[in-house]
């Protein structure tokens, strides 16, 4: 895993934690900086990065991207676009 991919995974895990805390958090966490960070990191990935990972990140399929980066790609289900 590259440094950029690790940073993306860290951001995805942070995003999931913040989303999970939304029901009880007061004040609610601001997720926009995390989304911006993930978008910027996605743009930093080389053009020859794994096509599945790029697809997940460009489509904002963050759970699928997380599973991919964790080596759990087999747990991903086919999406509306027909891509796993």
N, C-alpha and C positions, 0 to 999 in steps of 0.2 A: 504494500500500500504506500502510495506517495504521501508526502507531507500535506499536500493540498487535499487529498482524499481523506486523510486522517482529520484534518480541520473541518471538512464537510461532515464527516461522521460525528465529530464532537458537537457541531452546530445542530445536526439533526437530533441528537440525543437531548440537547438542551431544549430544543423546540418541543419535543415530546413531553419533557418534564414540565415545561411551562403550560402547555395545553392541558396536561393532567391536573394541574393545580388551579385551573381557571374557575372551577365550580366553587372553591372556597377562598380563593385569593381576594384580598382587599387591600390595596387596589389591584385591579386586574393587570397582569403583565403586558407590556407593550411588545408585541411580536414583530412589528415592522422592521426594527433593526436586524432581527434574526433573518427575516426574509431577504432583506437587502444584502446581508453578509453571504447567505447561500447563493443568491444570484451572482454576486461578485466572484465568489469562489468557483462557481460553475463556469464563468467566463474565463477563469484562469486555467482550467483544465486544457491540456493539449488536444488538438483536433483528432489525434489518434488514440485518445482515451477510450476505454471500453464503451462500445455503442449502447449497450443496455443501460449503463450508468448515466450516460449523457441523455438518453431518452427519458429516464425517470426524472432526472433533475430538470430538464427543459419542460416536461409536462407537470412539474410540481408534485410528482408522485413520491413524496418524501419518505413514506414508510417503505416503499419498494426500494428506494435508494439506500435506506438504512440497512435493510435486510441484505441487499447486495453487498454493501461494504463490510458487513459482519460475516460474510461467507455463508449466508442463509438464503441464497437465491431460490432454492427449491421450494421455499415457503411462499414465494410470490405467486399470486393468482393472476390469471389473464384479465386485462383491463378492457374497457369499452373499445379501445382502439385495436384490440386483438393481440396486443403485445403483452407478453408475460411481465 
